[in-house]
Amino acid sequence: MSDCVFCKIVNKEINVNILYEDKQLLAFSDINPVSPLHLLIITKKHKTSILEMTTAELASLRLAIRKISEGTSILNAGFRLVNNFGKDGGQQVEHLHFHLLAGREHLWPPG
């Protein structure tokens, strides 16, 4: 999708500090963090919903979180993984992405 900011990041048209990358996903720091650690994990293929993810992409997501968290305190302290879908879900960019939040206590309900 030519006007999608996340597709432009995947295509290296927008420069970000990539913290994790594999065949399915890419992870980088959010430009407006709400936690000490706030990463965005996006699919390389343009999708809008978690319901469109393949088994390989879901497995890749699990591995990405594991790799990102290795050597940090988030494995012991915990983290929050957020996926917003659609207008009522709070999705602002219509490209499937997950927010990995860590480094502070996250209360419930979130808001």
KOLNUDO-362714 format. One record per residue: residue number from 1; x, y, z of N, C-alpha, C, CB in turn. Coordinates in pm, 1 decimal. Glycine has a CB too. Layout:
<atoms>
+-----+----------+----------+----------+----------+----------+----------+----------+----------+----------+----------+----------+----------+
: seq :   n_east :  n_north :     n_up :  ca_east : ca_north :    ca_up :   c_east :  c_north :     c_up :  cb_east : cb_north :    cb_up :
+-----+----------+----------+----------+----------+----------+----------+----------+----------+----------+----------+----------+----------+
: NUM :        X :        Y :        Z :        X :        Y :        Z :        X :        Y :        Z :        X :        Y :        Z :
...
+-----+----------+----------+----------+----------+----------+----------+----------+----------+----------+----------+----------+----------+
</atoms>
This chain:
<atoms>
+-----+----------+----------+----------+----------+----------+----------+----------+----------+----------+----------+----------+----------+
: seq :   n_east :  n_north :     n_up :  ca_east : ca_north :    ca_up :   c_east :  c_north :     c_up :  cb_east : cb_north :    cb_up :
+-----+----------+----------+----------+----------+----------+----------+----------+----------+----------+----------+----------+----------+
:   1 :     85.6 :   -117.1 :      0.0 :      0.0 :      0.0 :      0.0 :     90.5 :    123.8 :      0.0 :    -97.5 :     -0.4 :    123.5 :
:   2 :     79.6 :    205.8 :   -101.4 :    175.7 :    313.4 :   -123.5 :    169.0 :    426.2 :    -20.9 :    155.0 :    370.1 :   -259.0 :
:   3 :     55.6 :    448.7 :     42.4 :     45.0 :    558.6 :    138.7 :     53.0 :    512.1 :    284.2 :    -84.5 :    632.7 :    117.0 :
:   4 :     81.4 :    387.3 :    307.5 :     88.1 :    331.5 :    443.3 :    226.6 :    356.4 :    503.1 :     56.1 :    178.8 :    442.1 :
:   5 :    230.2 :    423.8 :    617.0 :    357.2 :    456.0 :    681.3 :    433.9 :    330.4 :    720.0 :    333.5 :    542.0 :    804.1 :
:   6 :    366.6 :    226.5 :    764.5 :    436.2 :    104.5 :    803.5 :    489.2 :     29.5 :    681.1 :    343.0 :     14.2 :    884.5 :
:   7 :    417.1 :     33.5 :    569.0 :    468.8 :    -26.7 :    445.6 :    594.5 :     46.8 :    400.6 :    361.5 :    -23.6 :    333.5 :
:   8 :    596.2 :    178.9 :    418.2 :    715.0 :    257.0 :    382.9 :    832.7 :    220.3 :    471.7 :    685.9 :    406.9 :    393.7 :
:   9 :    806.7 :    190.4 :    597.0 :    913.4 :    145.7 :    687.2 :    965.2 :      9.5 :    642.8 :    862.9 :    139.2 :    833.7 :
:  10 :    874.5 :    -82.8 :    610.8 :    914.5 :   -215.9 :    563.5 :    998.7 :   -204.5 :    436.4 :    790.1 :   -304.2 :    537.4 :
:  11 :    959.5 :   -113.9 :    347.0 :   1030.1 :    -95.1 :    220.4 :   1153.6 :     -7.0 :    232.8 :    937.0 :    -35.9 :    118.9 :
:  12 :   1188.5 :     31.2 :    356.8 :   1306.7 :    114.2 :    385.7 :   1297.6 :    253.4 :    323.0 :   1432.5 :     44.5 :    335.9 :
:  13 :   1175.7 :    302.1 :    299.9 :   1155.8 :    438.6 :    250.8 :   1157.1 :    538.0 :    365.8 :   1024.0 :    449.5 :    173.3 :
:  14 :   1128.3 :    488.8 :    485.4 :   1136.3 :    568.8 :    608.0 :   1235.9 :    498.4 :    698.6 :    994.6 :    585.2 :    678.4 :
:  15 :   1332.7 :    574.1 :    748.3 :   1437.9 :    517.8 :    830.9 :   1393.4 :    509.3 :    976.3 :   1565.4 :    601.0 :    819.0 :
:  16 :   1403.3 :    391.2 :   1033.5 :   1379.4 :    369.6 :   1176.2 :   1492.2 :    281.6 :   1229.3 :   1238.3 :    303.7 :   1202.0 :
:  17 :   1507.7 :    281.0 :   1360.4 :   1606.1 :    194.3 :   1423.9 :   1542.6 :     56.5 :   1443.2 :   1655.0 :    254.1 :   1560.7 :
:  18 :   1572.8 :    -34.6 :   1354.4 :   1514.4 :   -169.0 :   1359.0 :   1582.0 :   -249.4 :   1469.5 :   1529.1 :   -241.4 :   1221.4 :
:  19 :   1501.7 :   -299.8 :   1561.6 :   1553.9 :   -376.6 :   1674.5 :   1541.2 :   -527.0 :   1652.5 :   1481.7 :   -337.3 :   1801.8 :
:  20 :   1452.3 :   -565.9 :   1562.5 :   1433.3 :   -707.5 :   1530.8 :   1375.1 :   -715.9 :   1391.1 :   1340.2 :   -778.7 :   1635.5 :
:  21 :   1421.8 :   -814.3 :   1315.3 :   1366.3 :   -836.3 :   1181.5 :   1382.3 :   -981.5 :   1144.0 :   1434.5 :   -745.6 :   1076.8 :
:  22 :   1278.8 :  -1037.0 :   1084.1 :   1285.8 :  -1169.5 :   1025.1 :   1204.7 :  -1166.7 :    895.1 :   1232.1 :  -1279.5 :   1124.4 :
:  23 :   1173.6 :  -1282.0 :    839.6 :   1101.3 :  -1286.1 :    711.5 :    958.4 :  -1232.9 :    722.5 :   1098.0 :  -1428.5 :    658.6 :
:  24 :    899.9 :  -1240.7 :    841.9 :    759.3 :  -1207.0 :    859.6 :    735.4 :  -1070.1 :    922.8 :    694.1 :  -1311.1 :    943.0 :
:  25 :    825.2 :  -1030.5 :   1015.4 :    799.3 :   -914.8 :   1102.1 :    918.7 :   -820.5 :   1111.0 :    761.7 :   -961.8 :   1241.1 :
:  26 :    888.6 :   -702.9 :   1163.3 :    990.3 :   -601.4 :   1187.4 :    951.9 :   -530.2 :   1316.8 :   1002.3 :   -500.1 :   1066.1 :
:  27 :   1049.3 :   -501.7 :   1403.7 :   1021.7 :   -432.8 :   1530.3 :   1112.1 :   -311.2 :   1543.9 :   1041.5 :   -528.4 :   1650.8 :
:  28 :   1054.2 :   -201.8 :   1595.1 :   1127.2 :    -77.4 :   1612.7 :   1062.0 :      2.6 :   1723.8 :   1131.7 :      4.1 :   1481.3 :
:  29 :   1131.9 :    103.9 :   1773.8 :   1080.2 :    186.0 :   1882.7 :    966.5 :    275.1 :   1835.1 :   1191.5 :    271.0 :   1942.8 :
:  30 :    864.0 :    289.0 :   1919.3 :    752.6 :    378.8 :   1890.3 :    801.3 :    522.8 :   1904.7 :    631.1 :    350.8 :   1985.1 :
:  31 :    757.0 :    612.0 :   1816.0 :    801.8 :    752.2 :   1822.4 :    732.4 :    829.8 :   1933.9 :    776.7 :    821.5 :   1688.8 :
:  32 :    623.2 :    776.0 :   1987.0 :    552.5 :    837.6 :   2099.6 :    536.6 :    734.9 :   2211.2 :    413.4 :    892.6 :   2055.2 :
:  33 :    646.1 :    700.6 :   2279.4 :    639.9 :    593.0 :   2378.7 :    552.9 :    628.3 :   2499.0 :    779.2 :    558.8 :   2426.0 :
:  34 :    482.5 :    526.4 :   2548.9 :    401.1 :    541.3 :   2670.2 :    458.1 :    456.4 :   2785.0 :    254.0 :    501.0 :   2641.7 :
:  35 :    570.3 :    391.1 :   2758.8 :    640.8 :    309.5 :   2857.6 :    790.2 :    325.3 :   2833.7 :    597.8 :    159.0 :   2849.1 :
:  36 :    872.2 :    295.0 :   2934.4 :   1016.5 :    299.6 :   2911.5 :   1059.5 :    214.9 :   2791.2 :   1089.7 :    252.5 :   3035.9 :
:  37 :    996.4 :    100.0 :   2772.7 :   1015.8 :     20.0 :   2651.6 :    882.2 :     18.9 :   2578.5 :   1065.7 :   -127.5 :   2684.8 :
:  38 :    879.2 :     72.9 :   2458.6 :    757.7 :     74.0 :   2376.6 :    799.2 :     48.5 :   2232.7 :    679.3 :    210.1 :   2390.1 :
:  39 :    783.2 :    -76.9 :   2191.8 :    818.6 :   -116.5 :   2056.2 :    693.1 :   -142.8 :   1974.6 :    908.6 :   -240.8 :   2057.6 :
:  40 :    704.7 :   -121.6 :   1846.5 :    601.4 :   -162.1 :   1752.8 :    654.0 :   -283.5 :   1678.3 :    563.0 :    -45.8 :   1654.4 :
:  41 :    572.2 :   -385.5 :   1669.2 :    605.2 :   -504.8 :   1591.7 :    502.6 :   -510.1 :   1479.0 :    603.4 :   -637.8 :   1680.8 :
:  42 :    551.3 :   -501.2 :   1354.5 :    460.3 :   -494.7 :   1239.3 :    483.5 :   -613.7 :   1146.1 :    479.5 :   -361.8 :   1162.0 :
:  43 :    377.8 :   -649.5 :   1075.0 :    392.3 :   -751.8 :    972.0 :    455.5 :   -687.2 :    849.6 :    254.6 :   -817.2 :    936.5 :
:  44 :    537.9 :   -762.7 :    779.6 :    599.2 :   -710.0 :    657.6 :    497.5 :   -701.5 :    544.6 :    717.7 :   -797.3 :    615.1 :
:  45 :    402.7 :   -793.0 :    544.4 :    295.0 :   -787.1 :    445.4 :    183.7 :   -700.5 :    501.5 :    242.1 :   -930.0 :    409.5 :
:  46 :    127.2 :   -616.3 :    416.7 :     20.6 :   -527.5 :    463.1 :   -103.8 :   -609.1 :    496.3 :    -12.0 :   -420.0 :    356.4 :
:  47 :   -141.1 :   -604.5 :    622.6 :   -262.8 :   -667.7 :    672.7 :   -324.1 :   -568.8 :    769.7 :   -234.2 :   -808.0 :    741.5 :
:  48 :   -452.2 :   -579.5 :    793.7 :   -514.9 :   -486.1 :    887.5 :   -556.8 :   -552.1 :   1017.3 :   -634.5 :   -421.7 :    823.7 :
:  49 :   -567.7 :   -682.9 :   1020.8 :   -623.3 :   -750.6 :   1137.4 :   -539.5 :   -871.2 :   1177.5 :   -766.4 :   -793.8 :   1109.8 :
:  50 :   -538.3 :   -897.5 :   1306.5 :   -473.3 :  -1018.7 :   1358.2 :   -539.1 :  -1143.9 :   1298.9 :   -480.5 :  -1022.4 :   1513.5 :
:  51 :   -664.5 :  -1131.9 :   1259.6 :   -736.3 :  -1245.2 :   1201.6 :   -681.2 :  -1284.5 :   1064.9 :   -883.8 :  -1212.6 :   1189.9 :
:  52 :   -600.2 :  -1198.3 :   1003.6 :   -539.4 :  -1226.1 :    873.7 :   -401.3 :  -1289.7 :    886.3 :   -529.3 :  -1098.5 :    793.3 :
:  53 :   -349.9 :  -1300.9 :   1009.0 :   -214.7 :  -1354.4 :   1027.4 :   -208.4 :  -1503.0 :    994.7 :   -167.5 :  -1330.8 :   1170.6 :
:  54 :    -98.6 :  -1541.9 :    931.9 :    -74.0 :  -1682.5 :    903.2 :    -14.5 :  -1749.1 :   1026.7 :     20.1 :  -1698.7 :    780.8 :
:  55 :    -12.4 :  -1879.9 :   1025.1 :     49.8 :  -1955.0 :   1133.2 :    197.0 :  -1917.7 :   1145.2 :     34.3 :  -2106.2 :   1110.2 :
:  56 :    264.8 :  -1899.7 :   1033.3 :    406.3 :  -1862.2 :   1034.5 :    425.3 :  -1724.2 :   1097.0 :    463.7 :  -1864.0 :    891.7 :
:  57 :    336.5 :  -1631.0 :   1067.4 :    347.0 :  -1497.3 :   1126.0 :    321.9 :  -1500.1 :   1276.0 :    248.6 :  -1401.9 :   1058.6 :
:  58 :    226.5 :  -1580.2 :   1320.5 :    200.5 :  -1591.9 :   1463.8 :    319.8 :  -1654.1 :   1536.3 :     74.1 :  -1675.6 :   1488.5 :
:  59 :    378.6 :  -1755.4 :   1476.6 :    497.7 :  -1816.8 :   1536.1 :    612.7 :  -1717.3 :   1538.3 :    538.5 :  -1943.8 :   1458.4 :
:  60 :    624.7 :  -1639.0 :   1434.1 :    729.0 :  -1537.0 :   1426.2 :    709.6 :  -1430.7 :   1533.6 :    730.0 :  -1472.2 :   1287.5 :
:  61 :    584.8 :  -1394.4 :   1562.8 :    555.3 :  -1296.6 :   1667.0 :    603.8 :  -1347.9 :   1802.0 :    404.3 :  -1265.9 :   1671.9 :
:  62 :    574.3 :  -1471.6 :   1831.7 :    619.3 :  -1531.5 :   1957.6 :    771.4 :  -1531.1 :   1966.4 :    566.0 :  -1674.9 :   1971.2 :
:  63 :    837.8 :  -1569.7 :   1857.8 :    983.8 :  -1572.3 :   1855.7 :   1040.9 :  -1431.0 :   1868.2 :   1034.3 :  -1638.8 :   1726.9 :
:  64 :    980.4 :  -1334.7 :   1802.3 :   1026.9 :  -1195.7 :   1809.1 :   1022.8 :  -1145.5 :   1952.6 :    941.3 :  -1104.8 :   1718.4 :
:  65 :    912.0 :  -1170.4 :   2021.7 :    899.9 :  -1126.5 :   2161.1 :   1006.8 :  -1193.7 :   2246.7 :    758.6 :  -1158.0 :   2216.5 :
:  66 :   1029.5 :  -1320.8 :   2224.3 :   1133.0 :  -1395.0 :   2298.9 :   1270.7 :  -1335.0 :   2273.1 :   1132.4 :  -1544.9 :   2259.5 :
:  67 :   1303.9 :  -1312.2 :   2146.7 :   1436.0 :  -1258.2 :   2110.7 :   1454.6 :  -1117.0 :   2166.0 :   1453.9 :  -1257.4 :   1957.6 :
:  68 :   1352.7 :  -1033.6 :   2154.4 :   1360.5 :   -895.9 :   2204.0 :   1379.3 :   -894.6 :   2355.1 :   1234.0 :   -816.9 :   2165.4 :
:  69 :   1311.7 :   -985.3 :   2424.8 :   1314.3 :   -983.8 :   2570.7 :   1437.5 :  -1051.9 :   2630.3 :   1190.7 :  -1050.0 :   2623.4 :
:  70 :   1508.8 :  -1131.0 :   2552.4 :   1629.2 :  -1196.6 :   2604.2 :   1729.8 :  -1092.0 :   2649.6 :   1692.2 :  -1288.9 :   2497.1 :
:  71 :   1785.4 :  -1112.2 :   2765.4 :   1885.3 :  -1021.0 :   2816.8 :   1827.1 :   -894.9 :   2879.5 :   1978.0 :   -983.4 :   2707.8 :
:  72 :   1695.5 :   -889.5 :   2894.0 :   1632.5 :   -775.2 :   2959.5 :   1555.5 :   -824.8 :   3080.4 :   1538.8 :   -698.4 :   2861.8 :
:  73 :   1505.0 :   -731.4 :   3158.7 :   1429.0 :   -768.8 :   3278.0 :   1282.3 :   -799.3 :   3246.2 :   1437.1 :   -657.4 :   3381.4 :
:  74 :   1238.6 :   -779.7 :   3122.3 :   1094.3 :   -794.6 :   3096.7 :   1046.3 :   -938.3 :   3107.4 :   1060.7 :   -741.5 :   2959.7 :
:  75 :   1135.8 :  -1034.7 :   3090.5 :   1092.6 :  -1173.0 :   3108.1 :   1050.4 :  -1199.8 :   3251.3 :   1203.6 :  -1268.9 :   3068.0 :
:  76 :   1119.4 :  -1138.8 :   3347.2 :   1085.9 :  -1158.3 :   3487.7 :    981.1 :  -1059.6 :   3536.0 :   1210.0 :  -1146.4 :   3572.4 :
:  77 :    991.1 :   -934.8 :   3493.6 :    900.4 :   -830.7 :   3542.6 :    766.9 :   -830.3 :   3469.3 :    965.6 :   -694.8 :   3529.4 :
:  78 :    766.7 :   -871.0 :   3345.3 :    643.8 :   -875.5 :   3266.2 :    637.4 :   -766.5 :   3161.1 :    524.6 :   -864.6 :   3356.4 :
:  79 :    540.2 :   -781.0 :   3074.6 :    518.9 :   -685.4 :   2966.9 :    372.3 :   -690.3 :   2925.7 :    612.1 :   -715.4 :   2845.7 :
:  80 :    332.7 :   -594.6 :   2845.6 :    198.0 :   -593.4 :   2788.3 :    213.3 :   -593.2 :   2637.4 :    114.3 :   -469.3 :   2837.6 :
:  81 :    136.9 :   -679.3 :   2571.3 :    131.4 :   -684.3 :   2425.6 :     -7.3 :   -639.8 :   2384.7 :    164.4 :   -827.8 :   2370.3 :
:  82 :    -14.6 :   -533.2 :   2304.7 :   -143.1 :   -472.7 :   2268.0 :   -159.9 :   -476.5 :   2117.3 :   -153.1 :   -327.1 :   2320.0 :
:  83 :   -278.6 :   -514.9 :   2073.8 :   -315.9 :   -506.7 :   1933.1 :   -451.3 :   -439.0 :   1925.5 :   -319.0 :   -648.0 :   1865.5 :
:  84 :   -455.6 :   -324.7 :   1861.1 :   -580.9 :   -252.0 :   1841.8 :   -632.5 :   -281.7 :   1701.7 :   -561.5 :    -98.2 :   1863.2 :
:  85 :   -762.2 :   -307.1 :   1690.1 :   -819.3 :   -332.7 :   1558.1 :   -945.9 :   -250.0 :   1538.9 :   -849.8 :   -482.9 :   1539.9 :
:  86 :   -949.8 :   -179.5 :   1429.7 :  -1068.4 :   -102.3 :   1393.1 :  -1084.8 :     24.3 :   1475.3 :  -1190.8 :   -187.1 :   1407.8 :
:  87 :  -1180.5 :    103.4 :   1435.1 :  -1206.3 :    233.0 :   1499.4 :  -1236.1 :    217.2 :   1648.3 :  -1323.1 :    303.9 :   1430.6 :
:  88 :  -1329.2 :    129.1 :   1682.8 :  -1364.8 :    111.3 :   1823.4 :  -1252.0 :     49.3 :   1905.4 :  -1488.3 :     25.2 :   1834.4 :
:  89 :  -1161.3 :    -20.6 :   1839.6 :  -1047.3 :    -79.8 :   1908.9 :   -930.9 :     16.7 :   1925.5 :  -1000.8 :   -201.4 :   1835.2 :
:  90 :   -940.6 :    133.8 :   1864.9 :   -836.5 :    234.9 :   1879.0 :   -724.6 :    226.0 :   1777.1 :   -778.5 :    226.2 :   2013.6 :
:  91 :   -746.1 :    150.6 :   1668.9 :   -641.7 :    138.6 :   1566.4 :   -625.8 :    271.1 :   1491.9 :   -675.4 :     24.1 :   1466.6 :
:  92 :   -504.7 :    324.7 :   1489.4 :   -478.4 :    452.3 :   1422.9 :   -409.1 :    434.8 :   1288.9 :   -394.5 :    540.5 :   1511.7 :
:  93 :   -328.2 :    331.4 :   1274.8 :   -263.7 :    300.6 :   1147.4 :   -322.4 :    168.9 :   1099.7 :   -106.2 :    292.8 :   1160.8 :
:  94 :   -379.3 :    168.7 :    980.7 :   -447.2 :     48.9 :    930.2 :   -348.9 :    -50.0 :    868.2 :   -553.0 :     87.8 :    827.3 :
:  95 :   -250.7 :    -85.1 :    946.3 :   -153.5 :   -188.9 :    912.6 :   -133.9 :   -265.7 :   1042.6 :    -15.0 :   -128.7 :    854.9 :
:  96 :   -147.6 :   -395.5 :   1037.5 :   -138.3 :   -478.8 :   1157.0 :     -9.3 :   -450.7 :   1233.8 :   -146.0 :   -627.1 :   1119.3 :
:  97 :    -25.1 :   -418.1 :   1361.3 :     90.8 :   -393.8 :   1446.5 :     56.3 :   -422.7 :   1591.3 :    140.5 :   -249.5 :   1431.1 :
:  98 :    159.7 :   -452.3 :   1666.9 :    148.1 :   -481.5 :   1808.8 :    236.5 :   -384.2 :   1884.4 :    187.0 :   -628.8 :   1840.0 :
:  99 :    188.9 :   -340.0 :   1998.9 :    267.8 :   -256.4 :   2088.3 :    321.5 :   -347.4 :   2197.7 :    182.8 :   -137.4 :   2148.0 :
: 100 :    452.9 :   -352.8 :   2212.0 :    516.3 :   -425.9 :   2321.1 :    558.1 :   -321.1 :   2423.5 :    639.9 :   -512.8 :   2271.3 :
: 101 :    492.8 :   -325.8 :   2539.9 :    512.3 :   -225.4 :   2644.8 :    573.9 :   -291.6 :   2767.4 :    377.8 :   -156.2 :   2681.7 :
: 102 :    678.1 :   -228.8 :   2820.4 :    743.3 :   -284.6 :   2939.4 :    822.0 :   -175.0 :   3009.9 :    836.8 :   -403.3 :   2901.6 :
: 103 :    870.1 :   -210.1 :   3127.8 :    955.1 :   -117.9 :   3202.3 :    881.8 :    -40.0 :   3310.4 :   1018.7 :    -22.3 :   3108.2 :
: 104 :    753.1 :    -65.5 :   3326.7 :    675.8 :     -4.7 :   3434.1 :    550.4 :    -91.5 :   3455.4 :    637.8 :    145.7 :   3400.0 :
: 105 :    482.5 :    -67.8 :   3565.0 :    358.2 :   -139.7 :   3591.1 :    247.9 :    -86.4 :   3500.6 :    317.5 :   -127.2 :   3739.6 :
: 106 :    173.9 :   -176.4 :   3440.5 :     59.6 :   -139.7 :   3356.1 :    -67.7 :   -185.0 :   3427.9 :     70.4 :   -204.7 :   3211.9 :
: 107 :   -149.6 :    -90.7 :   3461.2 :   -270.0 :   -117.7 :   3538.7 :   -382.1 :   -170.1 :   3449.5 :   -315.6 :      8.5 :   3611.9 :
: 108 :   -484.5 :   -223.3 :   3515.2 :   -601.8 :   -273.8 :   3443.7 :   -724.5 :   -216.3 :   3510.0 :   -606.5 :   -430.0 :   3442.7 :
: 109 :   -825.4 :   -171.3 :   3439.4 :   -834.4 :   -171.6 :   3293.8 :   -748.2 :    -61.4 :   3231.2 :   -979.6 :   -154.9 :   3250.6 :
: 110 :   -711.0 :    -79.9 :   3103.9 :   -619.8 :     15.0 :   3041.1 :   -682.0 :    148.4 :   3004.7 :   -562.9 :    -45.4 :   2919.9 :
: 111 :   -812.4 :    157.1 :   2986.4 :   -872.4 :    287.1 :   2956.5 :   -976.9 :    287.2 :   2852.3 :   -771.1 :    379.1 :   2916.7 :
+-----+----------+----------+----------+----------+----------+----------+----------+----------+----------+----------+----------+----------+
</atoms>
